[in-house]
Amino acid sequence: MTYRRCGRSGLKLPLVSLGLWHNFGHDREIDGQRAIIRRAFDLGITHFDLANNYGPPNGAAEENFGRILREDLAGHRDELVISTKAGYDMWEGPYGEWGSRKYLLASLDQSLARMGLDYVDIFYSHRFDPDTPLEETLGALDTAVKSGRALYVGISSYSGQRTEEAVAILRRMGTPLLIHQPSYSMLNRWIEEDLLDVLGREGVGAIAFSPLAQGMLTTKYLDGIPADSRAAEGRFLTTDMITPERIAHVRRLNEIAGERGQSLAQMALAWTLRDERVTSALIGASSVKQLEENVAAIGDVEFTAEELAAIDRDAVDAGINIWQQSSDA
Ligand SMILES: NC(=O)c1ccc[n+]([C@@H]2O[C@H](COP(=O)([O-])OP(=O)(O)OC[C@H]3O[C@@H](n4cnc5c(N)ncnc54)[C@H](OP(=O)(O)O)[C@@H]3O)[C@@H](O)[C@H]2O)c1
């Protein structure tokens, strides 16, 4: 594994990190989850990304991860970077979502209890809240660090402008912004507009989530919708997102990957990492086999100008950024 420095901080992250959004709820066998996490750690993936609401049901991924930490990774806590987030709908009533101090700190305490941890390495504001002063949301992150519940703070799906504001506010508070977590892939390029420049200038790291466009940037949907796929499940990736136009682009990208001697998934990950301002690609995996294929991507993250130009013809924004409400605010 190769490790990249996260912005201008002291923290390094693996080029490939593993997220537990899907495949780690109570609907999946714990032994399958255990196998993926153990293999990831053995491959040098030191960073695991969670959120309060990952499941199903909400909280289940943190519970399962906490169990695997206790049963399989005891004694390795200092080798791990564990993140969690709060921002989306988590519990009933007015204090169970968005960006108030009340919600964020209560949620972090619940996350720590579910995972059996004293602290997380990174605590994120999961989405921008247009109705709460940014100072309040970021003040809660600052409190998380100063009270010992988190080592670093991050924001997710904030626009370039909101990120600049957040950097300034957090700097004044004495808790620098470590990292931004945006969606980014060959089919979803919004961060190239201005966010990456802001992050590079301010020395903030970036961890690109859904770099495989939830599986669309693999060969899995080239011949229809497999029954065991995320699209068949239809919660966040729906079958109507798998259009013939998008698949035509994916098919041509697959050919370019073949010419590079990579699978499409490997090229898609390498492509997000071609710019050093992207610290890590944050993948999901439903099997050990997928994980192993994806980690092999880190062998070749260099592209020639000709390859990049060829990719650009099909790496077109496909309107699949379902987190746009936050990044447009
Ligand atoms: N901050 C946010 O708002 C936010 C939002 C979304 C995600 N995230 C983070 O990003 C992480 C990754 O998101 P993601 O799961 O959407 O990422 P992704 O890597 O784009 O998609 C992962 C899915 O792609 C398929 N896949 C992966 N490798 C494959 C391979 N080699 N061959 C064929 N199919 C493959 C699997 O789908 P199947 O299940 O169909 O096999 C897998 O579950 C999340 O777990 C979470 O930590 C954050």
The ligand as a Gaussian input file, in Angstrom:
#p B3LYP/6-31G(d) Opt

LIG

0 1
 N      -19.992000      11.434000       2.535000
 C      -21.030000      10.946000       1.895000
 O      -22.086000      11.566000       1.794000
 C      -20.898000       9.567000       1.283000
 C      -21.843000       9.117000       0.348000
 C      -21.637000       7.875000      -0.233000
 C      -20.539000       7.115000       0.110000
 N      -19.654000       7.569000       1.053000
 C      -18.500000       6.761000       1.480000
 O      -17.851000       6.186000       0.367000
 C      -17.811000       4.766000       0.517000
 C      -17.829000       4.121000      -0.831000
 O      -19.036000       4.426000      -1.513000
 P      -19.580000       3.416000      -2.586000
 O      -19.801000       2.103000      -1.937000
 O      -20.677000       4.072000      -3.315000
 O      -18.263000       3.307000      -3.528000
 P      -17.956000       2.644000      -4.917000
 O      -16.593000       2.062000      -4.741000
 O      -18.176000       3.628000      -6.006000
 O      -19.032000       1.463000      -5.113000
 C      -18.895000       0.255000      -4.402000
 C      -19.757000      -0.810000      -5.048000
 O      -19.293000      -1.071000      -6.366000
 C      -19.292000      -2.449000      -6.627000
 N      -17.887000      -2.880000      -6.821000
 C      -16.796000      -2.507000      -6.122000
 N      -15.687000      -3.084000      -6.616000
 C      -16.087000      -3.820000      -7.662000
 C      -15.396000      -4.635000      -8.591000
 N      -14.073000      -4.783000      -8.527000
 N      -16.119000      -5.262000      -9.558000
 C      -17.477000      -5.123000      -9.636000
 N      -18.184000      -4.353000      -8.785000
 C      -17.496000      -3.704000      -7.803000
 C      -19.936000      -3.114000      -5.416000
 O      -21.329000      -3.151000      -5.655000
 P      -22.242000      -4.445000      -5.479000
 O      -22.758000      -4.352000      -4.095000
 O      -23.279000      -4.268000      -6.530000
 O      -21.367000      -5.655000      -5.688000
 C      -19.624000      -2.135000      -4.323000
 O      -20.510000      -2.232000      -3.228000
 C      -19.022000       4.479000       1.408000
 O      -18.939000       3.216000       2.041000
 C      -18.928000       5.612000       2.384000
 O      -17.922000       5.352000       3.331000
 C      -19.818000       8.789000       1.619000

